[in-house]
Amino acid sequence: MEQITQLLYWISTGLMIPVMVLLLIFFIRALMLIGSFYSIYVQKLKFNKEMKSVFDKLNSKNVRDELQERSQHVKLLSFAYLSKVMRVEPTETHYHKVLNDFEIECQKDLSGSQTLAKLGPILGLMGTLIPMGPALVGLASGDIASMASNMQVAFATTVIGLLIGAVGFIILQIKRRWYATDINNLEFVVELLKKEK
């Protein structure tokens, strides 16, 4: 029994460096995600303001004219697919395919935020619990310096893990709301294009 306990202790302490490396990688990834999210946010804010009035007055007669002139210079994912919807053959099957492709692209984009939201806190907790063993051993043997050092690592990894998770979660929630609106708008345009004769 003691050998199994010792083996588990070695495995868990051996995981400390990989956990810290992964936390640093995810922290850098979270910073990059914030930067890319900000640039999309600025574009989306500006364009949504302009497009709200356009969508309000769309009908089956003016849908192509209104949207083609506006979607040419926009680099947002939804407007790339809006252009695709207007270019494909006007059949139910083709429209359905474009809408499904858009949903798949949305899921791909959301997966980065989901990974951070889930794995950040998990790695933070692992980074907290692993040094607690040596900290308790240091406390028992009276080595306060060793205990303090291990506790510092434990708290630092917790904070970083939670920060990574928070960034991922917040961006995930905002993007989900965006994509729900985009899917609704695309379906609306598809319905208008179907009635277009």
C-alpha positions in Angstrom: 0.0 0.0 0.0 2.8 2.4 0.8 4.4 1.7 -2.6 1.2 2.6 -4.4 0.9 5.8 -2.3 4.4 6.7 -3.1 3.9 6.0 -6.8 0.8 8.3 -6.9 2.7 11.0 -5.1 5.6 10.8 -7.7 3.1 10.9 -10.5 1.2 13.9 -9.1 4.4 15.9 -8.3 5.8 15.0 -11.8 2.7 16.7 -13.3 3.5 20.0 -11.7 5.8 21.3 -14.5 3.5 20.2 -17.4 0.6 21.9 -15.6 2.5 25.1 -15.2 3.7 25.1 -18.8 0.1 24.5 -20.0 -1.2 27.3 -17.8 1.4 29.7 -19.4 0.4 28.5 -22.9 -3.3 29.0 -22.1 -2.6 32.4 -20.5 -0.9 33.6 -23.7 -3.8 32.1 -25.7 -6.3 34.0 -23.6 -4.4 37.3 -24.2 -4.4 36.6 -28.0 -8.1 35.8 -27.8 -8.8 39.1 -26.1 -7.0 40.9 -28.9 -8.8 39.1 -31.7 -12.1 39.5 -29.9 -11.6 43.2 -29.5 -11.0 43.8 -33.2 -14.1 41.7 -34.2 -16.1 43.5 -31.5 -15.3 47.0 -33.0 -16.3 45.8 -36.5 -19.4 44.1 -35.3 -20.6 47.1 -33.2 -20.1 49.5 -36.2 -21.7 47.2 -38.7 -24.7 46.1 -36.5 -25.6 49.8 -36.1 -25.7 50.2 -39.8 -27.4 46.9 -40.6 -30.3 47.1 -38.1 -32.2 49.6 -40.2 -31.3 47.6 -43.4 -32.8 44.3 -42.0 -35.9 46.2 -40.8 -36.8 47.3 -44.3 -35.7 44.1 -46.2 -38.3 42.4 -48.4 -38.3 39.8 -51.2 -38.0 42.6 -53.8 -35.0 44.5 -52.5 -33.0 41.8 -50.6 -30.3 41.3 -53.2 -29.7 44.9 -53.9 -29.6 46.0 -50.3 -27.3 43.3 -49.1 -24.9 43.0 -52.0 -23.7 46.5 -51.8 -23.1 46.4 -48.0 -21.5 42.9 -47.7 -18.6 43.5 -50.1 -16.2 45.2 -47.7 -17.0 43.4 -44.5 -14.7 40.7 -43.1 -17.1 39.2 -40.5 -17.9 35.5 -40.7 -21.7 36.2 -40.9 -21.3 38.4 -44.0 -19.0 36.0 -45.8 -21.9 33.5 -45.5 -24.4 36.2 -46.4 -22.6 36.6 -49.7 -22.5 32.8 -50.1 -26.3 32.6 -49.6 -26.8 35.2 -52.3 -24.5 33.4 -54.7 -25.6 29.8 -54.4 -28.3 28.2 -56.6 -31.7 29.2 -55.2 -32.8 25.8 -54.0 -33.8 24.6 -50.5 -30.9 22.2 -50.5 -28.2 24.8 -51.3 -29.6 27.3 -48.8 -29.7 24.5 -46.1 -26.1 23.6 -46.9 -24.8 27.2 -46.5 -26.7 27.6 -43.2 -25.3 24.3 -41.8 -21.7 25.3 -42.9 -22.2 28.6 -41.1 -23.2 26.8 -37.9 -20.2 24.5 -38.2 -17.9 27.5 -38.6 -19.5 29.1 -35.5 -18.8 26.0 -33.5 -15.2 26.0 -34.6 -14.8 29.6 -33.6 -16.4 29.0 -30.2 -14.3 25.9 -29.5 -11.2 28.0 -28.5 -13.2 29.9 -25.9 -14.8 26.7 -24.6 -11.4 25.1 -24.2 -10.1 28.0 -22.1 -13.3 28.2 -20.0 -13.1 24.5 -19.1 -9.4 23.7 -19.0 -8.2 27.0 -17.3 -9.9 26.3 -13.9 -9.0 22.5 -14.1 -5.4 23.3 -14.6 -5.6 26.0 -11.9 -7.0 23.5 -9.4 -4.3 20.9 -10.3 -1.7 23.6 -9.9 -3.2 24.3 -6.5 -3.4 20.8 -5.2 -0.1 19.4 -6.4 2.1 21.8 -4.3 -0.1 21.4 -1.2 1.4 17.9 -0.5 5.0 19.3 -0.2 3.7 22.3 1.7 2.1 20.1 4.3 5.3 18.1 4.5 7.2 21.3 5.0 4.7 22.4 7.7 5.1 19.0 9.5 8.9 19.2 9.5 9.0 22.8 10.5 10.4 24.0 7.2 8.3 27.2 6.9 10.3 28.6 3.9 9.5 25.4 1.8 5.8 25.6 2.9 5.6 29.3 1.9 7.2 28.7 -1.4 4.8 25.8 -2.3 1.8 27.9 -1.1 2.8 30.7 -3.3 2.9 28.4 -6.3 -0.5 27.0 -5.3 -2.2 30.4 -5.1 -0.5 31.8 -8.2 -1.7 28.8 -10.4 -5.3 29.1 -9.0 -5.5 32.8 -9.9 -4.1 32.3 -13.4 -6.4 29.3 -14.0 -9.4 31.2 -12.9 -8.4 34.2 -15.0 -8.1 32.0 -18.1 -11.4 30.4 -17.4 -13.1 33.8 -16.9 -11.7 35.2 -20.2 -12.9 32.1 -22.1 -16.3 32.1 -20.4 -17.1 35.8 -21.0 -16.0 35.7 -24.7 -17.9 32.4 -25.2 -21.1 34.0 -23.9 -20.8 37.1 -26.0 -20.0 35.1 -29.2 -22.9 32.7 -28.6 -25.2 35.7 -28.5 -23.7 37.1 -31.7 -23.9 33.9 -33.6 -27.5 33.3 -32.5 -28.4 36.7 -34.0 -26.4 36.0 -37.1 -28.1 32.7 -37.7 -31.5 34.4 -37.2 -30.5 37.0 -39.8 -29.2 34.5 -42.3 -32.4 32.4 -42.0 -34.5 35.6 -42.5 -32.5 36.4 -45.7 -32.9 32.8 -46.9 -36.7 33.0 -46.5 -36.8 36.3 -48.4 -34.7 34.8 -51.2 -37.0 31.8 -51.5 -39.9 34.1 -52.1 -38.0 36.2 -54.6 -39.3 35.7 -58.1 
